[in-house]
Amino acid sequence: MTAYSKIEAPRRDRELDRRLLTLDESLALDNARAMELYATHLNRYMLQVYDILGLRNMDIVSAQGCEIVLRDGRRILDYSGGFGVLGLGHNHPRIIAAERRCHDELVLDCIKIAPHKLQGALAYNIARFLPEPLDVSFLAVSGAEANEAAMKLCERVQTPKGKTKFLCMQGAFHGKTHGPLSVTTATDVQTGFLMGVPRENVIFCRYGDIASVREAIAREGGADNGIIAVMIETLRGTSCESPPPGYFTELVEACRAADILTIFDEVKVGMGRTGLFCAFQHEDAVPDVVTLAKTLGGGKREMGAMVTSQALFDKAYGNTQDCNLHSSSFSGMGESCAVAIETLNVLDEERLIERAGAMGAYLRAGLERLQAKYPRCIASLRGKGCFQAIELNFGQFMAEKFLDIRKNQLFVTWETVLVGSLTRDLFERHGILAHFQPGARDLIHFMPPYVVTEEQIDRLIAALDDVLGRGIAEATVRFVYKNVRRVLRR
C-alpha cells in the first residue's frame, strides 16, 4: 500500500457510512448520544465546562418566554437570556408567526444582485428608534460583524487624514473577530492571534473617566491627534458597569472638538434592555456610529446592524465604485429582516422597552434587600434595567480549606470555584440559569427577557436568599465534591 492510499483509506471508510441523521432523528436524540456527537464533532472542552457547571445533562424539550422545559418535567427559569439575545424571550408567538408567514408566502430570502424591500423597511424602522442623524444602516449577522463594519467605516473616513489609531477602554469587549478582537481586553482572548488592528495602533484609557480620555487625546497631539475613533460599550457586558452621569455627553463633545469619531457599542444592552432603546439615550449624547445585535433578531435570527449618518456614510462609501467595499453574504436575508421588523414592532406595541425598565427596577429592589441581608457577601450591585449583577465578596477565606488547585487548570482560580459553585447551586436546587464571565469572576449576571414577571423575579430572589443563606462554604463543598474526581485525574 502506498503512502497515498494510506492517507485516502479513512476517507473511503467514511464514504461507506454516509447515511445522515434525519431531522426527526436529530430532534429525538437522547441526551447521552447528543453529547457524544457534541464532544466528537464540536468542542469537547467546552462540554467539559458545561459538565463542571452541572449543565451537560440539560435535556431540553422546549422553551417559551423565560422558561426552559426539560424532559424530566422541570421548568427552568432562564436568567442567562442568551447573553442578551433573548429580549423577547424564547419563541415569542409573534416572532414564530412572522417566520411562518414568510414560509407560507415563500418570501424571498437571498438576492445579491438586486435590492430587497425588507432591508429598506428594517433600516427605516431602526432609524425611528434613534436620534437624528442616525439614519443609515449596514445589516450584519452578529455584534462582532456590526463592530467590524463600524471600525472599517471610521477608518475609511479618517485614514486619508493620516489618522491611524483607535482609542478604547481597558477591559472592553467588542467581539472575537480580528478587528473587534484588537480592542477586546475584558478577558484573555487575544493570545496566539494576529491582531486585525496592530497593537501599536490601539491606545487605552479608563472606562468612565473622562479625564483619562482627555489625557489620551492630549498625549496623541491634541487637536492634531491621530485617533480615528473612540469605541466604547455604553454598559459594560463583562463587568456590568455604567459610567457616571454626563460621561457620554462629555465624551462626544471632547471627541468632536478633536475630530475623533465615536462608536457606541450597544450590542448587548441596546434594543431596550436598560429601559430605553439604547443605553446612550439616558443622556443627551449622540454618537457618530452605534452598533446593535442580539435582541434585534427576536431570539430566532442572527441579526445585527451598524447605524450611522448619511453624511458619514457618504464620506466612506459615497460613490458607485466604493458603495460595496464592505459587504456580507448573509447581510439582510429576507426572513431575518422580517423577524427583525416584527421584533421592533413587538417592542413598540407591547411596550416591552418600558417593561424592561420596570422589571429591572423590581429586580434591583429585590437584590437590594438581599444586599442588606447579606452585606458581608454582596459587595455591590451593578447594572440597569434587565441587566443586573451582584458583585460577591469572596475574599480569600477559603483558599486552602478544600483542595489545592494551584496546579490544576480545571478550576483556574478560587473565584472561578466560588462563583461556579453558586451558579451550579442556583440551577440544581432551584432551576435558575444565571451566568458569569471569565473577565469578571466575582460577578453573577442576570439578564431576564423583558417579558419576565414579578412572580418569576420573586422566585429568583428567593433562590438567591436560600443559596446565600446556606453559605458560600456549603455551595463550594458540593461543587468541589462533584468535580473532585475530574480534578484528581488531571
Secondary structure by P-SEA (a helix, b strand, c coil): ccaaaaaaaaaaaaaaccccccaaaaaaccaaaaaaaaaacccaaaaaaaaaacccccccccccccccccccccccccccccccccccccccaaaaaaaaaaaaacccccccccccaaaaaaaaaaaaaccccccbbbbbccaaaaaaaaaaaaaaacccccbbbbbbbccccccccaaaaaaccccccccccccccccccbbbbbcccaaaaaaaaaaaccccccccbbbbcccccccccccccaaaaaaaaaaaaacbbbbbbcccccccccccccccccccccccbbbbcccccccccbbbbbbbcaaaaaaacccccccccccccccccaaaaaaaaaaaaaaaccaaaaaaaaaaaaaaaaaaaaaaacccccccccccccbbbbbbcccccccccccccccccccccaaaaaaaaaaaaaaaacbbbbbcccccccbbbbbccccccaaaaaaaaaaaaaaaaacaaaaaaaaaaacaaaaaac
